[in-house]
Amino acid sequence: MASFAWYALAALGEIGGCFAFRSWLRLGKSPWWTLPGTVSLILFACILTRIDTPNAGRAYASYGGIYIVSSLLWLWLVEGAVPDRWDLIGAAVALTGAAIILWGPRPA
C-alpha cells in the first residue's frame, strides 16, 4: 500500500508540473508558471525512486497505470471534463497491466 501512496504522489507531481508548462505554452499563462512546474517535476522524479522494487524499469512501467488513472482524475477534477466510457475502459486495462507488471510471479 505504501507503493500506491508513492505512485499517487509521483503522479500529482508529474501531472501538476506538466500542466504548469502547458498553461504557459498553450494557455497563454505567464512564463513564471514554469518555476513551480519545474519544482513539481523534480519532486516527481525523486518520489518515483521511493517505489519498493528491485528494478527501476519495473517501477516505471507499473507507474504508467497509476499515471493514466491520475490523468483522468485531473481531467475531471481540474479541467472539468468528465471521462467517457472509453477513458474508463482504457484506465482499467492500464491498471490491470500495471498490477501484472508489479505483482506478477517472478522466478526466485
VOSEDO-664281 format. One record per atom (N, C-alpha, C): residue number from 0; atom name; x, y, z; residue in one letter. Coordinates in steps of 0.2 Angstrom, whole numbers, plus 5000, padded with zeros to 4 digits. Layout:
% VOSEDO-664281
{rec NUM 'CA' {X Y Z} 'A'}
...
***
This chain:
% VOSEDO-664281
{rec 0 'N' {5004 4994 5000} 'M'}
{rec 0 'CA' {5000 5000 5000} 'M'}
{rec 0 'C' {5004 5006 5000} 'M'}
{rec 1 'N' {5010 5006 5003} 'A'}
{rec 1 'CA' {5015 5012 5003} 'A'}
{rec 1 'C' {5017 5013 4996} 'A'}
{rec 2 'N' {5018 5008 4992} 'S'}
{rec 2 'CA' {5019 5010 4985} 'S'}
{rec 2 'C' {5014 5014 4981} 'S'}
{rec 3 'N' {5008 5012 4983} 'F'}
{rec 3 'CA' {5002 5016 4980} 'F'}
{rec 3 'C' {5002 5023 4981} 'F'}
{rec 4 'N' {5004 5025 4988} 'A'}
{rec 4 'CA' {5004 5032 4990} 'A'}
{rec 4 'C' {5010 5035 4986} 'A'}
{rec 5 'N' {5016 5032 4986} 'W'}
{rec 5 'CA' {5021 5035 4982} 'W'}
{rec 5 'C' {5019 5036 4975} 'W'}
{rec 6 'N' {5016 5031 4972} 'Y'}
{rec 6 'CA' {5014 5032 4965} 'Y'}
{rec 6 'C' {5009 5038 4964} 'Y'}
{rec 7 'N' {5004 5038 4969} 'A'}
{rec 7 'CA' {4999 5044 4968} 'A'}
{rec 7 'C' {5003 5051 4969} 'A'}
{rec 8 'N' {5008 5051 4974} 'L'}
{rec 8 'CA' {5011 5057 4974} 'L'}
{rec 8 'C' {5015 5059 4968} 'L'}
{rec 9 'N' {5019 5054 4965} 'A'}
{rec 9 'CA' {5023 5055 4959} 'A'}
{rec 9 'C' {5018 5057 4954} 'A'}
{rec 10 'N' {5012 5054 4953} 'A'}
{rec 10 'CA' {5008 5056 4948} 'A'}
{rec 10 'C' {5005 5064 4949} 'A'}
{rec 11 'N' {5004 5066 4955} 'L'}
{rec 11 'CA' {5002 5073 4956} 'L'}
{rec 11 'C' {5008 5077 4954} 'L'}
{rec 12 'N' {5014 5075 4956} 'G'}
{rec 12 'CA' {5020 5079 4954} 'G'}
{rec 12 'C' {5021 5080 4946} 'G'}
{rec 13 'N' {5020 5074 4943} 'E'}
{rec 13 'CA' {5021 5074 4936} 'E'}
{rec 13 'C' {5016 5078 4932} 'E'}
{rec 14 'N' {5010 5077 4934} 'I'}
{rec 14 'CA' {5004 5080 4930} 'I'}
{rec 14 'C' {5004 5087 4932} 'I'}
{rec 15 'N' {5005 5089 4938} 'G'}
{rec 15 'CA' {5005 5096 4940} 'G'}
{rec 15 'C' {5011 5100 4937} 'G'}
{rec 16 'N' {5016 5097 4936} 'G'}
{rec 16 'CA' {5022 5100 4933} 'G'}
{rec 16 'C' {5021 5101 4925} 'G'}
{rec 17 'N' {5018 5096 4922} 'C'}
{rec 17 'CA' {5017 5096 4915} 'C'}
{rec 17 'C' {5011 5101 4914} 'C'}
{rec 18 'N' {5006 5101 4918} 'F'}
{rec 18 'CA' {5001 5106 4917} 'F'}
{rec 18 'C' {5003 5113 4918} 'F'}
{rec 19 'N' {5008 5114 4922} 'A'}
{rec 19 'CA' {5011 5121 4923} 'A'}
{rec 19 'C' {5014 5123 4916} 'A'}
{rec 20 'N' {5018 5119 4913} 'F'}
{rec 20 'CA' {5021 5120 4907} 'F'}
{rec 20 'C' {5016 5121 4901} 'F'}
{rec 21 'N' {5011 5117 4901} 'R'}
{rec 21 'CA' {5005 5118 4896} 'R'}
{rec 21 'C' {5002 5124 4897} 'R'}
{rec 22 'N' {5001 5126 4903} 'S'}
{rec 22 'CA' {4997 5133 4905} 'S'}
{rec 22 'C' {5001 5138 4902} 'S'}
{rec 23 'N' {5008 5138 4902} 'W'}
{rec 23 'CA' {5012 5143 4899} 'W'}
{rec 23 'C' {5012 5143 4892} 'W'}
{rec 24 'N' {5013 5137 4889} 'L'}
{rec 24 'CA' {5014 5137 4882} 'L'}
{rec 24 'C' {5008 5136 4878} 'L'}
{rec 25 'N' {5003 5134 4880} 'R'}
{rec 25 'CA' {4996 5133 4876} 'R'}
{rec 25 'C' {4991 5137 4879} 'R'}
{rec 26 'N' {4991 5139 4885} 'L'}
{rec 26 'CA' {4985 5143 4888} 'L'}
{rec 26 'C' {4987 5150 4889} 'L'}
{rec 27 'N' {4993 5152 4887} 'G'}
{rec 27 'CA' {4995 5159 4887} 'G'}
{rec 27 'C' {4996 5162 4894} 'G'}
{rec 28 'N' {4997 5158 4899} 'K'}
{rec 28 'CA' {4999 5160 4906} 'K'}
{rec 28 'C' {5006 5163 4906} 'K'}
{rec 29 'N' {5008 5166 4912} 'S'}
{rec 29 'CA' {5015 5169 4912} 'S'}
{rec 29 'C' {5020 5163 4912} 'S'}
{rec 30 'N' {5026 5165 4910} 'P'}
{rec 30 'CA' {5032 5160 4910} 'P'}
{rec 30 'C' {5033 5158 4917} 'P'}
{rec 31 'N' {5031 5162 4922} 'W'}
{rec 31 'CA' {5033 5161 4929} 'W'}
{rec 31 'C' {5030 5154 4931} 'W'}
{rec 32 'N' {5025 5152 4928} 'W'}
{rec 32 'CA' {5022 5146 4929} 'W'}
{rec 32 'C' {5027 5140 4929} 'W'}
{rec 33 'N' {5032 5141 4925} 'T'}
{rec 33 'CA' {5037 5136 4924} 'T'}
{rec 33 'C' {5041 5134 4930} 'T'}
{rec 34 'N' {5041 5139 4935} 'L'}
{rec 34 'CA' {5045 5138 4941} 'L'}
{rec 34 'C' {5042 5133 4945} 'L'}
{rec 35 'N' {5036 5134 4947} 'P'}
{rec 35 'CA' {5033 5128 4951} 'P'}
{rec 35 'C' {5032 5122 4947} 'P'}
{rec 36 'N' {5032 5122 4941} 'G'}
{rec 36 'CA' {5031 5117 4936} 'G'}
{rec 36 'C' {5038 5113 4937} 'G'}
{rec 37 'N' {5043 5116 4936} 'T'}
{rec 37 'CA' {5050 5113 4937} 'T'}
{rec 37 'C' {5051 5110 4944} 'T'}
{rec 38 'N' {5049 5113 4949} 'V'}
{rec 38 'CA' {5050 5110 4956} 'V'}
{rec 38 'C' {5045 5104 4956} 'V'}
{rec 39 'N' {5039 5104 4954} 'S'}
{rec 39 'CA' {5035 5099 4954} 'S'}
{rec 39 'C' {5038 5093 4950} 'S'}
{rec 40 'N' {5041 5094 4944} 'L'}
{rec 40 'CA' {5044 5088 4940} 'L'}
{rec 40 'C' {5050 5085 4944} 'L'}
{rec 41 'N' {5054 5089 4947} 'I'}
{rec 41 'CA' {5059 5087 4951} 'I'}
{rec 41 'C' {5057 5083 4957} 'I'}
{rec 42 'N' {5052 5085 4960} 'L'}
{rec 42 'CA' {5049 5081 4966} 'L'}
{rec 42 'C' {5046 5074 4963} 'L'}
{rec 43 'N' {5043 5075 4957} 'F'}
{rec 43 'CA' {5040 5068 4954} 'F'}
{rec 43 'C' {5046 5063 4953} 'F'}
{rec 44 'N' {5052 5065 4950} 'A'}
{rec 44 'CA' {5057 5061 4949} 'A'}
{rec 44 'C' {5060 5058 4956} 'A'}
{rec 45 'N' {5060 5062 4961} 'C'}
{rec 45 'CA' {5063 5060 4967} 'C'}
{rec 45 'C' {5058 5055 4971} 'C'}
{rec 46 'N' {5052 5057 4970} 'I'}
{rec 46 'CA' {5046 5052 4973} 'I'}
{rec 46 'C' {5046 5046 4970} 'I'}
{rec 47 'N' {5047 5045 4963} 'L'}
{rec 47 'CA' {5047 5039 4960} 'L'}
{rec 47 'C' {5052 5034 4962} 'L'}
{rec 48 'N' {5058 5037 4965} 'T'}
{rec 48 'CA' {5063 5032 4967} 'T'}
{rec 48 'C' {5061 5029 4973} 'T'}
{rec 49 'N' {5056 5031 4977} 'R'}
{rec 49 'CA' {5054 5028 4983} 'R'}
{rec 49 'C' {5050 5021 4982} 'R'}
{rec 50 'N' {5048 5020 4976} 'I'}
{rec 50 'CA' {5044 5014 4975} 'I'}
{rec 50 'C' {5049 5008 4977} 'I'}
{rec 51 'N' {5046 5003 4981} 'D'}
{rec 51 'CA' {5050 4997 4983} 'D'}
{rec 51 'C' {5050 4992 4978} 'D'}
{rec 52 'N' {5054 4992 4974} 'T'}
{rec 52 'CA' {5055 4986 4969} 'T'}
{rec 52 'C' {5063 4986 4967} 'T'}
{rec 53 'N' {5065 4980 4966} 'P'}
{rec 53 'CA' {5072 4980 4964} 'P'}
{rec 53 'C' {5074 4983 4957} 'P'}
{rec 54 'N' {5070 4983 4953} 'N'}
{rec 54 'CA' {5071 4986 4946} 'N'}
{rec 54 'C' {5068 4992 4945} 'N'}
{rec 55 'N' {5071 4997 4943} 'A'}
{rec 55 'CA' {5068 5004 4941} 'A'}
{rec 55 'C' {5064 5004 4935} 'A'}
{rec 56 'N' {5065 5000 4930} 'G'}
{rec 56 'CA' {5061 4999 4924} 'G'}
{rec 56 'C' {5054 4997 4926} 'G'}
{rec 57 'N' {5054 4992 4931} 'R'}
{rec 57 'CA' {5048 4989 4933} 'R'}
{rec 57 'C' {5043 4994 4936} 'R'}
{rec 58 'N' {5047 4998 4941} 'A'}
{rec 58 'CA' {5043 5003 4944} 'A'}
{rec 58 'C' {5040 5008 4940} 'A'}
{rec 59 'N' {5044 5010 4935} 'Y'}
{rec 59 'CA' {5042 5015 4930} 'Y'}
{rec 59 'C' {5036 5012 4925} 'Y'}
{rec 60 'N' {5037 5006 4923} 'A'}
{rec 60 'CA' {5032 5003 4919} 'A'}
{rec 60 'C' {5025 5002 4923} 'A'}
{rec 61 'N' {5025 5000 4929} 'S'}
{rec 61 'CA' {5019 4999 4933} 'S'}
{rec 61 'C' {5016 5006 4935} 'S'}
{rec 62 'N' {5020 5011 4935} 'Y'}
{rec 62 'CA' {5018 5018 4937} 'Y'}
{rec 62 'C' {5013 5020 4931} 'Y'}
{rec 63 'N' {5014 5018 4925} 'G'}
{rec 63 'CA' {5010 5020 4919} 'G'}
{rec 63 'C' {5003 5019 4921} 'G'}
{rec 64 'N' {5001 5014 4924} 'G'}
{rec 64 'CA' {4994 5013 4925} 'G'}
{rec 64 'C' {4991 5018 4930} 'G'}
{rec 65 'N' {4995 5020 4935} 'I'}
{rec 65 'CA' {4993 5025 4940} 'I'}
{rec 65 'C' {4993 5031 4937} 'I'}
{rec 66 'N' {4997 5033 4933} 'Y'}
{rec 66 'CA' {4998 5039 4929} 'Y'}
{rec 66 'C' {4991 5040 4925} 'Y'}
{rec 67 'N' {4989 5035 4921} 'I'}
{rec 67 'CA' {4984 5036 4917} 'I'}
{rec 67 'C' {4977 5037 4921} 'I'}
{rec 68 'N' {4976 5034 4926} 'V'}
{rec 68 'CA' {4970 5035 4931} 'V'}
{rec 68 'C' {4971 5042 4934} 'V'}
{rec 69 'N' {4977 5044 4936} 'S'}
{rec 69 'CA' {4978 5050 4939} 'S'}
{rec 69 'C' {4976 5056 4934} 'S'}
{rec 70 'N' {4978 5055 4928} 'S'}
{rec 70 'CA' {4977 5060 4922} 'S'}
{rec 70 'C' {4970 5061 4921} 'S'}
{rec 71 'N' {4966 5055 4921} 'L'}
{rec 71 'CA' {4959 5056 4920} 'L'}
{rec 71 'C' {4955 5059 4926} 'L'}
{rec 72 'N' {4958 5058 4932} 'L'}
{rec 72 'CA' {4955 5062 4938} 'L'}
{rec 72 'C' {4957 5069 4937} 'L'}
{rec 73 'N' {4963 5071 4935} 'W'}
{rec 73 'CA' {4965 5078 4934} 'W'}
{rec 73 'C' {4960 5081 4928} 'W'}
{rec 74 'N' {4959 5077 4923} 'L'}
{rec 74 'CA' {4954 5079 4918} 'L'}
{rec 74 'C' {4947 5081 4921} 'L'}
{rec 75 'N' {4945 5077 4925} 'W'}
{rec 75 'CA' {4938 5078 4928} 'W'}
{rec 75 'C' {4938 5083 4933} 'W'}
{rec 76 'N' {4943 5083 4938} 'L'}
{rec 76 'CA' {4943 5087 4944} 'L'}
{rec 76 'C' {4946 5094 4943} 'L'}
{rec 77 'N' {4951 5095 4938} 'V'}
{rec 77 'CA' {4954 5101 4937} 'V'}
{rec 77 'C' {4951 5105 4931} 'V'}
{rec 78 'N' {4951 5101 4926} 'E'}
{rec 78 'CA' {4949 5103 4919} 'E'}
{rec 78 'C' {4941 5103 4918} 'E'}
{rec 79 'N' {4938 5100 4922} 'G'}
{rec 79 'CA' {4930 5100 4922} 'G'}
{rec 79 'C' {4927 5096 4916} 'G'}
{rec 80 'N' {4931 5091 4913} 'A'}
{rec 80 'CA' {4929 5087 4908} 'A'}
{rec 80 'C' {4928 5080 4911} 'A'}
{rec 81 'N' {4922 5077 4910} 'V'}
{rec 81 'CA' {4920 5071 4913} 'V'}
{rec 81 'C' {4923 5065 4908} 'V'}
{rec 82 'N' {4927 5061 4911} 'P'}
{rec 82 'CA' {4930 5055 4907} 'P'}
{rec 82 'C' {4924 5051 4904} 'P'}
{rec 83 'N' {4925 5048 4898} 'D'}
{rec 83 'CA' {4919 5044 4895} 'D'}
{rec 83 'C' {4921 5037 4896} 'D'}
{rec 84 'N' {4917 5033 4894} 'R'}
{rec 84 'CA' {4917 5026 4895} 'R'}
{rec 84 'C' {4924 5023 4892} 'R'}
{rec 85 'N' {4926 5026 4886} 'W'}
{rec 85 'CA' {4932 5023 4883} 'W'}
{rec 85 'C' {4938 5025 4888} 'W'}
{rec 86 'N' {4938 5031 4891} 'D'}
{rec 86 'CA' {4943 5033 4896} 'D'}
{rec 86 'C' {4943 5028 4901} 'D'}
{rec 87 'N' {4937 5026 4904} 'L'}
{rec 87 'CA' {4937 5022 4910} 'L'}
{rec 87 'C' {4939 5014 4908} 'L'}
{rec 88 'N' {4937 5012 4902} 'I'}
{rec 88 'CA' {4939 5006 4900} 'I'}
{rec 88 'C' {4947 5005 4899} 'I'}
{rec 89 'N' {4950 5011 4896} 'G'}
{rec 89 'CA' {4957 5011 4895} 'G'}
{rec 89 'C' {4961 5011 4901} 'G'}
{rec 90 'N' {4958 5015 4906} 'A'}
{rec 90 'CA' {4961 5015 4913} 'A'}
{rec 90 'C' {4961 5008 4916} 'A'}
{rec 91 'N' {4955 5005 4916} 'A'}
{rec 91 'CA' {4955 4998 4919} 'A'}
{rec 91 'C' {4960 4993 4915} 'A'}
{rec 92 'N' {4961 4994 4909} 'V'}
{rec 92 'CA' {4966 4990 4906} 'V'}
{rec 92 'C' {4973 4991 4908} 'V'}
{rec 93 'N' {4974 4998 4908} 'A'}
{rec 93 'CA' {4981 5000 4911} 'A'}
{rec 93 'C' {4982 4998 4918} 'A'}
{rec 94 'N' {4977 4999 4922} 'L'}
{rec 94 'CA' {4978 4996 4929} 'L'}
{rec 94 'C' {4980 4989 4930} 'L'}
{rec 95 'N' {4976 4985 4925} 'T'}
{rec 95 'CA' {4977 4978 4925} 'T'}
{rec 95 'C' {4984 4976 4923} 'T'}
{rec 96 'N' {4987 4980 4918} 'G'}
{rec 96 'CA' {4993 4979 4916} 'G'}
{rec 96 'C' {4998 4981 4921} 'G'}
{rec 97 'N' {4997 4986 4924} 'A'}
{rec 97 'CA' {5002 4989 4930} 'A'}
{rec 97 'C' {5002 4983 4935} 'A'}
{rec 98 'N' {4996 4981 4937} 'A'}
{rec 98 'CA' {4996 4976 4943} 'A'}
{rec 98 'C' {5000 4969 4941} 'A'}
{rec 99 'N' {4999 4967 4934} 'I'}
{rec 99 'CA' {5003 4961 4932} 'I'}
{rec 99 'C' {5010 4963 4932} 'I'}
{rec 100 'N' {5013 4969 4930} 'I'}
{rec 100 'CA' {5020 4970 4930} 'I'}
{rec 100 'C' {5022 4971 4937} 'I'}
{rec 101 'N' {5019 4974 4942} 'L'}
{rec 101 'CA' {5021 4975 4948} 'L'}
{rec 101 'C' {5021 4968 4953} 'L'}
{rec 102 'N' {5015 4965 4952} 'W'}
{rec 102 'CA' {5014 4959 4957} 'W'}
{rec 102 'C' {5015 4952 4954} 'W'}
{rec 103 'N' {5016 4952 4947} 'G'}
{rec 103 'CA' {5017 4945 4944} 'G'}
{rec 103 'C' {5022 4941 4947} 'G'}
{rec 104 'N' {5021 4934 4947} 'P'}
{rec 104 'CA' {5026 4930 4950} 'P'}
{rec 104 'C' {5033 4930 4946} 'P'}
{rec 105 'N' {5038 4930 4949} 'R'}
{rec 105 'CA' {5045 4931 4946} 'R'}
{rec 105 'C' {5049 4924 4949} 'R'}
{rec 106 'N' {5053 4922 4944} 'P'}
{rec 106 'CA' {5057 4916 4947} 'P'}
{rec 106 'C' {5062 4919 4952} 'P'}
{rec 107 'N' {5063 4914 4957} 'A'}
{rec 107 'CA' {5067 4916 4963} 'A'}
{rec 107 'C' {5074 4917 4961} 'A'}
***
